[in-house]
Amino acid sequence: MAKVLTPRKESYAQWYNDLVIKAGLAENSAVRGCMVIKPYGYAIWEKMQRVLDDMFKETGHQNAYFPLFIPKSFFSKEADHVEGFAKECAVVTHYRLKNNPDGNGVVVDPEARLEEEYIVRPTSETIIWNTYKDWIQSYRDLPIKINQWANVVRWEMRTRLFLRTAEFLWQEGHTAHATREEALEEAETMLKVYADFAENFMAMPVLQGYKTASERFAGAVETLTIEALMQDGKALQSGTSHFLGQNFAKVFDVKYQSKEGKEEYVWATSWGVSTRLMGALIMSHSDDNGLVLPPKLAPIQVVIVPIYRKEEELKQVVEKCDEIAANLKKLGISVKVDDDDKHKPGWKFAQYELQGVPLRIAIGPRDLQNGTVELARRDTLTKEIVDVEGIENHIEGLLDEIQKSIYQRAVNFREANTRTVETYDEFKKVLDEKGGFIMAHWDGTEETEEKIKQETKATVRCIPIDGPQEPGKCMVTGKPSERMVVFARAY
């Protein structure tokens, strides 16, 4: 099978696009800026969904569903919120089509204009808080912890599969609390859930921190983020959790009666991750041969390929393949036996390598005689001959080892590409020559932040939660700085 991917060193962007398409993850659709997620890509997203959904429910959240369409007047109520999304909104103005009088197709019926336009959901704070007004009267009704799995539309002009599309899939949590402390704790808890998922399932190390005021979610008091470093040295915001204060409660008049009988406004959070995580997964681990998937999220964890030349060898070899597959499935391992005769083994090996299947087993007549099989690891591209006796336990341990190995490799990459600078000249030099995460002092002003962004295209990715709080001087202005922050160019 010929090489199908542009090498990363030649063009990282083209490599990414080649990989998404050639590995059968997604493709561009007939709708500009929107994608079709293909079965293999959706299978990965489903595994992500399943894990996250369990994690949400373990922390006391329930799933619900709210309308796709939001009355325009709802957005008008929260000035910061509408300003944050106004340029990305798709607007529904009519509710009916009719045949074109000239007989050429259909046209919008001018008589069917809506009295009030609807916004196609870019995020659901407004519709949900309008609903919560009817759900909340007393402290006994709190907290409310709701999650929704949905699609949203943000009319992006420059799109890239998974990373930035006009329509994408996500989950959005929306919670209501009696106190500020409860809401802050919720926002922090959900950030930890996201970090746990990123590191222990995606095998992707992340930094946890606060966004600056200019980078916060529209309408939030504080935005917490997890930031990951991709192989090209750019950062990717991989999940956010927002403390919304009482902003939406006041706008939609959501109050509760406290135990003391006082009427109080509710405190709010929202938090979400999207199919952007698919892009993060691809760019964190994959190589010039294709996807490298952590076993915990791989749709197929083990593929077994029978090798035979004569028809009479086929039955015995496939029987052994099926036996091993059945035993692996008992251990909860997802496995596929590829006995399809449309392609030769060499083609299959290359295809499963491209699709990132963590382990490949090859079995032929000679292996049956010797009581062995050939095992190939996707992460290291190494092979070994192992005894078929007890292979199931060996594979179970090997999948765990691969998961840890992929994570450690990503940790090592991040550590090697995180640098500390003292001066603005040094900052620009490191950014242009090496990229990665750059730790530097900043005076905390939006003016300096904007200057850095305009001159270098780098932004403050986060103010680390666990980072060192050593005072210093801003690398740009020389003014006092309480602590270093993390800069990077980002997707």
Summary of the structure (lengths in Angstrom):
residues: 491
radius of gyration: 26.0
end to end distance: 32.1
largest distance: 84.0
contacts: 1611
relative contact order: 0.11
helix: 38%
strand: 29%
